[in-house]
Structure formats: structure tokens, C-alpha cells
Amino acid sequence: MSSEVVELFDRVADRYDEVLPFFEAFGRLCVDRLPPPGPGDRLLDVGAGRGAIAVPAHARGFAVTATDASAGMVGRLRQEHPELDARVMDAGRLDFDDDTFAVVTAGFVMHLLDDPRAAVREVKRVLKPGGLFAFTGPGRVPDGFEFADGSDALFAEFAQYLPPRGGMGEPFEELAALAAEGFTDLDETDLRIELAVPDAETFWQWLQTHGTRKFFDDLSAGHRAEFRARLIADLESRERVVLHRYAWLYRGRA
Ligand SMILES: C[S@@+](CC[C@H](N)C(=O)[O-])C[C@H]1O[C@@H](n2cnc3c(N)ncnc32)[C@H](O)[C@@H]1O
């Protein structure tokens, strides 16, 4: 596991998803798309963070186990949701028997891993035959999607100032990785959210409370200040500040 990634999430755990409920919104959309639980069906949420998927999955009636490599995240999750079975665990080494879960989920986790294929292999092992793996992540801009802010263009422009190996995770082809491990019934669909943001400063603060923080930590102070000033000018030039975002939901059956 990349200790740098886990340290980052330990650092942001206290404010994670508190400035704007971005992950909560996507987590709910992901859980809405799961089939209803059968009697006693167990769901494992890998990289559970503050419970964006685990909490609504529990509310839907799944027996939920939530795991995360960040002790800070697991500590907050246990504090806020004692009803969940939450454990510190690496996605690449799941401490469960074969054929344990009916469903495994992972919200915005797979793209952060150094070895996402090892995690896919582990998920396949702990799923019951026919069990569902559903995970979300970024990906290509879906047809017809338009950002309601200019941050995407700024990220593309400022990426040139990152040190070599700045950023997180390893690129991987999601559905190909599922197919390579024997998953079937593969599909991908895009999810979209729109959140009203009170002001430009809140938008900037939101960017500091999750994985994107790494991008800013890796920029020089001068480039960070320039990014911030240009983002705020862009947002203030718009009639209203809106966080309009997409994510891809990938699914396959073991
Ligand atoms: C962007 S957050 C997503 C959290 C949650 N699933 C959500 O949707 O809000 C990514 C999470 O993955 C966890 N993570 C990073 N690397 C991991 C690893 N190797 N194994 C397990 N969890 C990991 C982080 O600690 C963090 O909580």
C-alpha cells in the first residue's frame, strides 16, 4: 500500500466530505443501484472512508463490513457509526475467507491504489460465486456532460508543474481488469450530481478535504496561490457556484 496516500487520508479524515457532501451524494447513487439484499446478505465496502456507501448500504438492510487502510478514517467511522463493523485493512490483502460476501463495493478507491489488479483479485476471492462487485471512480468525461466551473481546465494546465510521480494511483482499464479476473456481466454507467455551493471560497476549501489535496500539496506555493486566485476569479464570474460532477460506476459478477 502507498503510505503517502494513506497518510493523506489520515490527515483529511476529520474534514472529509464535511465541506460539501460530494462522496455522500455519489455513495447514495451507488447504493440505489444495488439489487435488494437477500436474507443475511453481507456487503463489504473497501476503502470505506467516512461511510458514503457503507452507511446507506446498512440502511438498505445489508450486513455491512467497512474496511479502510487509514486508521484515521476507520476511527471516525466507528465513532459516528458504531452500528457498522469497521476495520483497518488494505484493499490488496483482504482478511476474509473465500466466498464470504454477496456484494463488494469500493467508492473512489480503485484509482488510488498502487496495484488495483491485486485488489480486484482479492475482491473476486472473497465474493460468493455470482456475487456483485460495484465500484466508482473518475474516467472519461461522459457524452453531454459539461462542468459548471473552470477547475478541470486548471487541473489540466497545472499538472505540468507536478513533480515526477506526483498524483496517486496507477492507471488501469476497469472493465478489462474485471474481465481478466473472470468477472462476467460487466457494465459501466455514469452517475451525476449537482450540489449548490455557497461561495467560491467554500469550493476551494472543498478541494482541500479529499484526495485532490495531494495535487495542491505537490505544487509549489506560488503555483498553488495562482491556481487558487484563478479558480476563485472564474467562480466569482459565474452567476452561481455549482459543483456539477460525474463518476463512473463499474460492475461485474464473480
Ligand atoms: C476518496 S476516499 C473514498 C472513501 C469512500 N469510499 C467514499 O466514497 O467517500 C478513498 C479512501 O480509500 C482509502 N484507501 C486508500 N488506499 C487504500 C488501500 N490500499 N486499501 C484500503 N483503503 C485505501 C483511503 O484511506 C480513503 O478513505
The ligand as an SDF file (V2000), in Angstrom:
LIG
                    3D

 27 29  0  0  0  0  0  0  0  0999 V2000
  -11.6030    9.1160   -1.9770 C   0  0  0  0  0  0  0  0  0  0  0  0
  -11.7110    8.2030   -0.4940 S   0  0  0  0  0  0  0  0  0  0  0  0
  -13.2620    7.3510   -0.7070 C   0  0  0  0  0  0  0  0  0  0  0  0
  -13.8760    6.9610    0.5940 C   0  0  0  0  0  0  0  0  0  0  0  0
  -15.3160    6.4400    0.4930 C   0  0  0  0  0  0  0  0  0  0  0  0
  -15.3710    5.1950   -0.2420 N   0  0  0  0  0  0  0  0  0  0  0  0
  -16.2110    7.4770   -0.1540 C   0  0  0  0  0  0  0  0  0  0  0  0
  -16.7800    7.2150   -1.2090 O   0  0  0  0  0  0  0  0  0  0  0  0
  -16.3010    8.5750    0.4240 O   0  0  0  0  0  0  0  0  0  0  0  0
  -10.5470    6.9070   -0.7150 C   0  0  0  0  0  0  0  0  0  0  0  0
  -10.4190    6.0110    0.5070 C   0  0  0  0  0  0  0  0  0  0  0  0
   -9.5840    4.8970    0.1570 O   0  0  0  0  0  0  0  0  0  0  0  0
   -8.7610    4.6080    1.2660 C   0  0  0  0  0  0  0  0  0  0  0  0
   -7.5880    3.8820    0.7780 N   0  0  0  0  0  0  0  0  0  0  0  0
   -6.5200    4.3600    0.1100 C   0  0  0  0  0  0  0  0  0  0  0  0
   -5.6480    3.3800   -0.1600 N   0  0  0  0  0  0  0  0  0  0  0  0
   -6.1860    2.2470    0.3460 C   0  0  0  0  0  0  0  0  0  0  0  0
   -5.7680    0.8780    0.3860 C   0  0  0  0  0  0  0  0  0  0  0  0
   -4.6120    0.4930   -0.1580 N   0  0  0  0  0  0  0  0  0  0  0  0
   -6.5770   -0.0120    0.9730 N   0  0  0  0  0  0  0  0  0  0  0  0
   -7.7490    0.3630    1.5390 C   0  0  0  0  0  0  0  0  0  0  0  0
   -8.1890    1.6310    1.5470 N   0  0  0  0  0  0  0  0  0  0  0  0
   -7.4220    2.5620    0.9530 C   0  0  0  0  0  0  0  0  0  0  0  0
   -8.4460    5.9720    1.8490 C   0  0  0  0  0  0  0  0  0  0  0  0
   -7.9820    5.9060    3.1760 O   0  0  0  0  0  0  0  0  0  0  0  0
   -9.7790    6.6890    1.7020 C   0  0  0  0  0  0  0  0  0  0  0  0
  -10.5850    6.5370    2.8290 O   0  0  0  0  0  0  0  0  0  0  0  0
  1  2  1  0
  2  3  1  0
  2 10  1  0
  3  4  1  0
  4  5  1  0
  5  6  1  0
  5  7  1  0
  7  8  2  0
  7  9  1  0
 10 11  1  0
 11 12  1  0
 11 26  1  0
 12 13  1  0
 13 14  1  0
 13 24  1  0
 14 15  1  0
 14 23  1  0
 15 16  2  0
 16 17  1  0
 17 18  1  0
 17 23  2  0
 18 19  1  0
 18 20  2  0
 20 21  1  0
 21 22  2  0
 22 23  1  0
 24 25  1  0
 24 26  1  0
 26 27  1  0
M  CHG  2   2   1   9  -1
M  END
$$$$
